[in-house]
């Protein structure tokens, strides 16, 4: 059972201000760092959970994974420590709501869904380039800040691999801590890739599948894969394609439909092979679909160069026009 840390308690140099939430991997607190005068978020793995070697390993994976990432679309990690034998992770404090909460009112506009998907893809690309696969990407693990910035959170299920060995075609990526045994299922039903359901190792393309499911949900307001039972949902992921986005009542371009479908291919070889390629395609599409101007980069016009013959030609034309006017 989780034991809440009381307000005013100290976790190392941090002063606990309030409990923000609790989940399977621990509790999250709002705390104050008096040295820098800023509020932070602290995730604590309770002592009772610390006795579980697997949970403790996964928590350590989260700390190491997030600690090496520095990207505007990934939550920044500042520090790690121990409190009464329980490890804790200190990260930036985010103000806003999860993407799950943002989707509570239904689907998003096409341009907003594109903007969000581009940000998630950019964050994933940065993680994948460091050899890190999230493996549990879902709306609950994406945070929307008040200024519209998306942050990928909770790398508790992340898999660490040596960066030099990362390849989208790998089928058995080694991990820094021994990894997850084949056949062990990690992830969340409805967003987990087919190969993960089959107990096979996940790679960057597994995260791309999850992002495809999230993009589908942002555009349609409904989950791509959801059955009456867990078994039905797993069957849908393994065998079925979600309904066409054109049936949702929104005006979805064929190009966007194709991108979503490619993300959701059952065979990893047929998906986008990198999150960076996916981001490029989404950005190209956003420029053609009326996305806000901030999403489109317009090159500056080259400076004009005037030559003497151009000035002479201008004078001749001007003289001709004046003469014609006087006539």
One Martini backbone bead per residue (centre of mass of N, CA, C, O) as a GRO file, in nm:
protein
  327
    1UNK     BB    1   0.098   0.035   0.021
    2UNK     BB    2   0.068   0.363  -0.003
    3UNK     BB    3   0.277   0.628   0.140
    4UNK     BB    4   0.221   0.934   0.214
    5UNK     BB    5   0.381   1.231   0.190
    6UNK     BB    6   0.408   1.494   0.374
    7UNK     BB    7   0.379   1.808   0.415
    8UNK     BB    8   0.720   1.936   0.449
    9UNK     BB    9   0.884   1.729   0.361
   10UNK     BB   10   1.194   1.562   0.289
   11UNK     BB   11   1.380   1.522  -0.028
   12UNK     BB   12   1.638   1.599   0.053
   13UNK     BB   13   1.631   1.927  -0.073
   14UNK     BB   14   1.322   1.874  -0.089
   15UNK     BB   15   0.996   2.022  -0.066
   16UNK     BB   16   0.692   1.915   0.011
   17UNK     BB   17   0.362   2.023  -0.108
   18UNK     BB   18   0.218   1.787  -0.297
   19UNK     BB   19  -0.008   1.565  -0.422
   20UNK     BB   20  -0.068   1.462  -0.764
   21UNK     BB   21  -0.018   1.135  -0.775
   22UNK     BB   22  -0.101   0.781  -0.856
   23UNK     BB   23   0.059   0.458  -0.928
   24UNK     BB   24   0.221   0.167  -1.019
   25UNK     BB   25   0.514   0.348  -0.994
   26UNK     BB   26   0.385   0.562  -0.790
   27UNK     BB   27   0.449   0.889  -0.670
   28UNK     BB   28   0.348   1.237  -0.717
   29UNK     BB   29   0.517   1.548  -0.649
   30UNK     BB   30   0.518   1.860  -0.523
   31UNK     BB   31   0.814   2.068  -0.521
   32UNK     BB   32   1.093   2.237  -0.361
   33UNK     BB   33   1.381   2.422  -0.477
   34UNK     BB   34   1.576   2.631  -0.287
   35UNK     BB   35   1.834   2.673  -0.463
   36UNK     BB   36   1.651   2.772  -0.735
   37UNK     BB   37   1.347   2.854  -0.691
   38UNK     BB   38   1.179   2.581  -0.773
   39UNK     BB   39   0.946   2.378  -0.910
   40UNK     BB   40   0.879   2.024  -0.883
   41UNK     BB   41   0.884   1.681  -0.979
   42UNK     BB   42   0.822   1.381  -0.774
   43UNK     BB   43   0.914   1.044  -0.808
   44UNK     BB   44   0.801   0.770  -0.598
   45UNK     BB   45   0.919   0.466  -0.475
   46UNK     BB   46   0.807   0.268  -0.266
   47UNK     BB   47   0.934   0.056  -0.035
   48UNK     BB   48   0.753  -0.190  -0.108
   49UNK     BB   49   0.850  -0.177  -0.415
   50UNK     BB   50   1.165  -0.198  -0.378
   51UNK     BB   51   1.151  -0.518  -0.331
   52UNK     BB   52   1.098  -0.515  -0.634
   53UNK     BB   53   1.314  -0.582  -0.879
   54UNK     BB   54   1.152  -0.497  -1.132
   55UNK     BB   55   1.058  -0.218  -1.044
   56UNK     BB   56   1.340  -0.109  -0.980
   57UNK     BB   57   1.455  -0.141  -1.263
   58UNK     BB   58   1.244   0.036  -1.410
   59UNK     BB   59   1.307   0.293  -1.257
   60UNK     BB   60   1.602   0.306  -1.347
   61UNK     BB   61   1.539   0.325  -1.647
   62UNK     BB   62   1.392   0.593  -1.635
   63UNK     BB   63   1.624   0.764  -1.529
   64UNK     BB   64   1.829   0.703  -1.758
   65UNK     BB   65   1.660   0.771  -2.001
   66UNK     BB   66   1.572   1.067  -1.929
   67UNK     BB   67   1.862   1.183  -1.855
   68UNK     BB   68   1.969   1.172  -2.176
   69UNK     BB   69   1.741   1.372  -2.241
   70UNK     BB   70   1.714   1.667  -2.479
   71UNK     BB   71   1.383   1.783  -2.525
   72UNK     BB   72   1.091   1.966  -2.575
   73UNK     BB   73   0.917   1.665  -2.597
   74UNK     BB   74   1.064   1.600  -2.314
   75UNK     BB   75   1.095   1.534  -2.003
   76UNK     BB   76   1.287   1.675  -1.764
   77UNK     BB   77   1.573   1.564  -1.584
   78UNK     BB   78   1.749   1.651  -1.273
   79UNK     BB   79   1.714   1.402  -1.057
   80UNK     BB   80   1.835   1.171  -0.803
   81UNK     BB   81   1.731   0.946  -0.524
   82UNK     BB   82   1.695   0.888  -0.164
   83UNK     BB   83   1.413   0.767   0.058
   84UNK     BB   84   1.410   0.543   0.283
   85UNK     BB   85   1.500   0.342   0.030
   86UNK     BB   86   1.364   0.528  -0.185
   87UNK     BB   87   1.338   0.613  -0.497
   88UNK     BB   88   1.390   0.921  -0.692
   89UNK     BB   89   1.243   1.159  -0.933
   90UNK     BB   90   1.347   1.462  -1.092
   91UNK     BB   91   1.131   1.703  -1.252
   92UNK     BB   92   0.957   1.882  -1.437
   93UNK     BB   93   0.692   2.105  -1.403
   94UNK     BB   94   0.368   2.055  -1.522
   95UNK     BB   95   0.128   2.259  -1.700
   96UNK     BB   96  -0.198   2.101  -1.738
   97UNK     BB   97  -0.257   1.814  -1.951
   98UNK     BB   98  -0.347   1.536  -2.069
   99UNK     BB   99  -0.438   1.390  -2.357
  100UNK     BB  100  -0.672   1.237  -2.235
  101UNK     BB  101  -0.815   1.493  -2.129
  102UNK     BB  102  -0.830   1.641  -2.408
  103UNK     BB  103  -1.018   1.390  -2.528
  104UNK     BB  104  -1.288   1.402  -2.364
  105UNK     BB  105  -1.442   1.593  -2.592
  106UNK     BB  106  -1.294   1.460  -2.831
  107UNK     BB  107  -1.196   1.555  -3.109
  108UNK     BB  108  -0.971   1.709  -3.308
  109UNK     BB  109  -0.839   1.905  -3.503
  110UNK     BB  110  -0.645   1.857  -3.766
  111UNK     BB  111  -0.417   2.064  -3.704
  112UNK     BB  112  -0.378   1.975  -3.407
  113UNK     BB  113  -0.312   1.679  -3.456
  114UNK     BB  114  -0.065   1.737  -3.627
  115UNK     BB  115   0.096   1.899  -3.421
  116UNK     BB  116   0.108   1.678  -3.206
  117UNK     BB  117   0.235   1.452  -3.380
  118UNK     BB  118   0.496   1.601  -3.444
  119UNK     BB  119   0.596   1.630  -3.153
  120UNK     BB  120   0.604   1.331  -3.086
  121UNK     BB  121   0.793   1.244  -3.316
  122UNK     BB  122   1.031   1.420  -3.226
  123UNK     BB  123   1.069   1.291  -2.949
  124UNK     BB  124   1.114   1.001  -3.048
  125UNK     BB  125   1.359   1.055  -3.225
  126UNK     BB  126   1.543   1.138  -2.990
  127UNK     BB  127   1.524   0.870  -2.837
  128UNK     BB  128   1.612   0.674  -3.065
  129UNK     BB  129   1.898   0.806  -3.103
  130UNK     BB  130   1.963   0.695  -2.792
  131UNK     BB  131   1.826   0.399  -2.766
  132UNK     BB  132   1.509   0.466  -2.703
  133UNK     BB  133   1.218   0.288  -2.596
  134UNK     BB  134   0.916   0.324  -2.464
  135UNK     BB  135   0.645   0.101  -2.495
  136UNK     BB  136   0.401   0.323  -2.359
  137UNK     BB  137   0.237   0.478  -2.567
  138UNK     BB  138  -0.004   0.730  -2.464
  139UNK     BB  139  -0.220   0.973  -2.363
  140UNK     BB  140  -0.118   0.948  -2.058
  141UNK     BB  141   0.204   0.995  -2.176
  142UNK     BB  142   0.088   1.282  -2.263
  143UNK     BB  143   0.163   1.630  -2.239
  144UNK     BB  144  -0.025   1.940  -2.213
  145UNK     BB  145   0.053   2.243  -2.218
  146UNK     BB  146  -0.056   2.570  -2.195
  147UNK     BB  147   0.127   2.635  -2.474
  148UNK     BB  148   0.113   2.352  -2.657
  149UNK     BB  149   0.317   2.158  -2.539
  150UNK     BB  150   0.463   1.847  -2.586
  151UNK     BB  151   0.508   1.568  -2.346
  152UNK     BB  152   0.693   1.300  -2.282
  153UNK     BB  153   0.617   1.049  -2.048
  154UNK     BB  154   0.713   0.785  -1.888
  155UNK     BB  155   1.001   0.570  -1.890
  156UNK     BB  156   0.938   0.295  -1.726
  157UNK     BB  157   0.939   0.107  -2.012
  158UNK     BB  158   1.202   0.156  -2.113
  159UNK     BB  159   1.455   0.078  -2.355
  160UNK     BB  160   1.790   0.008  -2.338
  161UNK     BB  161   2.034   0.095  -2.589
  162UNK     BB  162   2.284   0.102  -2.781
  163UNK     BB  163   2.310   0.349  -3.005
  164UNK     BB  164   2.489   0.195  -3.227
  165UNK     BB  165   2.251  -0.048  -3.243
  166UNK     BB  166   2.032   0.110  -3.368
  167UNK     BB  167   1.753  -0.048  -3.544
  168UNK     BB  168   1.455  -0.096  -3.714
  169UNK     BB  169   1.547  -0.414  -3.790
  170UNK     BB  170   1.551  -0.509  -3.519
  171UNK     BB  171   1.456  -0.807  -3.303
  172UNK     BB  172   1.703  -0.795  -3.061
  173UNK     BB  173   1.735  -0.577  -2.821
  174UNK     BB  174   1.951  -0.486  -2.605
  175UNK     BB  175   2.007  -0.428  -2.259
  176UNK     BB  176   2.149  -0.272  -1.983
  177UNK     BB  177   1.957  -0.473  -1.770
  178UNK     BB  178   1.862  -0.741  -1.955
  179UNK     BB  179   1.574  -0.692  -1.987
  180UNK     BB  180   1.307  -0.850  -2.147
  181UNK     BB  181   1.161  -1.124  -2.161
  182UNK     BB  182   1.044  -1.332  -2.362
  183UNK     BB  183   0.682  -1.294  -2.336
  184UNK     BB  184   0.676  -1.019  -2.204
  185UNK     BB  185   0.421  -0.788  -2.125
  186UNK     BB  186   0.445  -0.445  -2.231
  187UNK     BB  187   0.179  -0.221  -2.185
  188UNK     BB  188  -0.116  -0.089  -2.364
  189UNK     BB  189  -0.408  -0.150  -2.450
  190UNK     BB  190  -0.466  -0.007  -2.785
  191UNK     BB  191  -0.127   0.070  -2.835
  192UNK     BB  192  -0.003  -0.187  -2.887
  193UNK     BB  193   0.193  -0.378  -3.064
  194UNK     BB  194   0.185  -0.679  -3.214
  195UNK     BB  195   0.472  -0.775  -3.128
  196UNK     BB  196   0.415  -0.737  -2.825
  197UNK     BB  197   0.179  -0.936  -2.802
  198UNK     BB  198   0.384  -1.175  -2.898
  199UNK     BB  199   0.658  -1.119  -2.723
  200UNK     BB  200   0.827  -0.926  -2.877
  201UNK     BB  201   1.052  -0.714  -2.944
  202UNK     BB  202   1.101  -0.377  -2.925
  203UNK     BB  203   1.094  -0.085  -3.133
  204UNK     BB  204   1.057   0.203  -3.295
  205UNK     BB  205   0.800   0.090  -3.451
  206UNK     BB  206   0.623   0.055  -3.200
  207UNK     BB  207   0.589   0.358  -3.141
  208UNK     BB  208   0.459   0.423  -3.417
  209UNK     BB  209   0.205   0.265  -3.370
  210UNK     BB  210   0.111   0.422  -3.120
  211UNK     BB  211   0.095   0.695  -3.266
  212UNK     BB  212  -0.120   0.607  -3.467
  213UNK     BB  213  -0.340   0.556  -3.251
  214UNK     BB  214  -0.340   0.847  -3.146
  215UNK     BB  215  -0.405   0.994  -3.412
  216UNK     BB  216  -0.671   0.855  -3.462
  217UNK     BB  217  -0.805   0.961  -3.199
  218UNK     BB  218  -0.772   1.266  -3.255
  219UNK     BB  219  -0.948   1.254  -3.528
  220UNK     BB  220  -1.211   1.069  -3.416
  221UNK     BB  221  -1.263   1.006  -3.089
  222UNK     BB  222  -1.149   0.709  -3.120
  223UNK     BB  223  -1.041   0.406  -3.095
  224UNK     BB  224  -0.874   0.189  -3.293
  225UNK     BB  225  -0.866  -0.031  -3.043
  226UNK     BB  226  -1.182  -0.183  -2.929
  227UNK     BB  227  -1.325  -0.404  -2.708
  228UNK     BB  228  -1.519  -0.589  -2.483
  229UNK     BB  229  -1.232  -0.712  -2.447
  230UNK     BB  230  -0.911  -0.793  -2.426
  231UNK     BB  231  -0.924  -1.008  -2.648
  232UNK     BB  232  -1.059  -0.829  -2.862
  233UNK     BB  233  -0.838  -0.616  -2.875
  234UNK     BB  234  -0.607  -0.804  -2.956
  235UNK     BB  235  -0.738  -0.905  -3.217
  236UNK     BB  236  -0.755  -0.630  -3.357
  237UNK     BB  237  -0.452  -0.572  -3.363
  238UNK     BB  238  -0.373  -0.842  -3.524
  239UNK     BB  239  -0.625  -0.822  -3.767
  240UNK     BB  240  -0.742  -0.531  -3.766
  241UNK     BB  241  -0.889  -0.247  -3.904
  242UNK     BB  242  -0.973   0.053  -3.874
  243UNK     BB  243  -1.180   0.271  -3.949
  244UNK     BB  244  -1.231   0.502  -4.154
  245UNK     BB  245  -1.185   0.841  -4.125
  246UNK     BB  246  -1.418   0.925  -4.325
  247UNK     BB  247  -1.646   0.813  -4.109
  248UNK     BB  248  -1.626   1.059  -3.884
  249UNK     BB  249  -1.697   1.352  -4.045
  250UNK     BB  250  -1.429   1.437  -4.127
  251UNK     BB  251  -1.182   1.617  -4.308
  252UNK     BB  252  -0.979   1.379  -4.457
  253UNK     BB  253  -0.703   1.333  -4.606
  254UNK     BB  254  -0.551   1.096  -4.792
  255UNK     BB  255  -0.265   1.147  -4.679
  256UNK     BB  256  -0.336   1.110  -4.378
  257UNK     BB  257  -0.457   0.830  -4.400
  258UNK     BB  258  -0.193   0.694  -4.498
  259UNK     BB  259  -0.020   0.754  -4.252
  260UNK     BB  260  -0.188   0.603  -4.044
  261UNK     BB  261  -0.181   0.327  -4.185
  262UNK     BB  262   0.126   0.293  -4.178
  263UNK     BB  263   0.156   0.295  -3.869
  264UNK     BB  264  -0.072   0.037  -3.852
  265UNK     BB  265   0.092  -0.181  -3.937
  266UNK     BB  266   0.152  -0.506  -3.858
  267UNK     BB  267   0.413  -0.481  -4.014
  268UNK     BB  268   0.703  -0.322  -3.945
  269UNK     BB  269   0.817  -0.309  -4.246
  270UNK     BB  270   0.549  -0.117  -4.335
  271UNK     BB  271   0.639   0.105  -4.179
  272UNK     BB  272   0.781   0.339  -4.048
  273UNK     BB  273   1.138   0.346  -3.981
  274UNK     BB  274   1.098   0.646  -3.862
  275UNK     BB  275   1.015   0.927  -3.680
  276UNK     BB  276   1.144   1.133  -3.870
  277UNK     BB  277   0.989   1.059  -4.126
  278UNK     BB  278   0.713   1.112  -4.006
  279UNK     BB  279   0.754   1.411  -3.941
  280UNK     BB  280   0.806   1.504  -4.231
  281UNK     BB  281   0.528   1.416  -4.348
  282UNK     BB  282   0.354   1.584  -4.154
  283UNK     BB  283   0.476   1.861  -4.226
  284UNK     BB  284   0.407   1.857  -4.525
  285UNK     BB  285   0.100   1.830  -4.479
  286UNK     BB  286   0.052   2.087  -4.306
  287UNK     BB  287   0.120   2.286  -4.548
  288UNK     BB  288  -0.155   2.169  -4.714
  289UNK     BB  289  -0.387   2.198  -4.450
  290UNK     BB  290  -0.390   2.478  -4.287
  291UNK     BB  291  -0.177   2.529  -4.103
  292UNK     BB  292  -0.013   2.707  -3.913
  293UNK     BB  293   0.244   2.916  -3.987
  294UNK     BB  294   0.447   2.804  -3.763
  295UNK     BB  295   0.474   2.515  -3.930
  296UNK     BB  296   0.594   2.702  -4.160
  297UNK     BB  297   0.874   2.743  -4.364
  298UNK     BB  298   0.989   3.051  -4.502
  299UNK     BB  299   1.188   3.170  -4.719
  300UNK     BB  300   1.390   3.412  -4.789
  301UNK     BB  301   1.436   3.657  -4.990
  302UNK     BB  302   1.635   3.753  -5.221
  303UNK     BB  303   1.832   3.997  -5.292
  304UNK     BB  304   1.845   4.261  -5.489
  305UNK     BB  305   1.998   4.327  -5.812
  306UNK     BB  306   2.152   4.608  -5.958
  307UNK     BB  307   2.204   4.719  -6.285
  308UNK     BB  308   2.284   4.945  -6.519
  309UNK     BB  309   2.098   4.831  -6.745
  310UNK     BB  310   1.843   4.851  -6.576
  311UNK     BB  311   1.843   5.157  -6.536
  312UNK     BB  312   1.839   5.230  -6.835
  313UNK     BB  313   1.576   5.085  -6.907
  314UNK     BB  314   1.400   5.245  -6.712
  315UNK     BB  315   1.451   5.525  -6.839
  316UNK     BB  316   1.344   5.462  -7.118
  317UNK     BB  317   1.059   5.386  -7.037
  318UNK     BB  318   0.990   5.647  -6.891
  319UNK     BB  319   1.033   5.835  -7.135
  320UNK     BB  320   0.822   5.706  -7.314
  321UNK     BB  321   0.577   5.757  -7.129
  322UNK     BB  322   0.599   6.064  -7.118
  323UNK     BB  323   0.576   6.112  -7.421
  324UNK     BB  324   0.301   5.973  -7.458
  325UNK     BB  325   0.148   6.161  -7.262
  326UNK     BB  326   0.207   6.434  -7.414
  327UNK     BB  327   0.071   6.335  -7.684
   0.00000   0.00000   0.00000
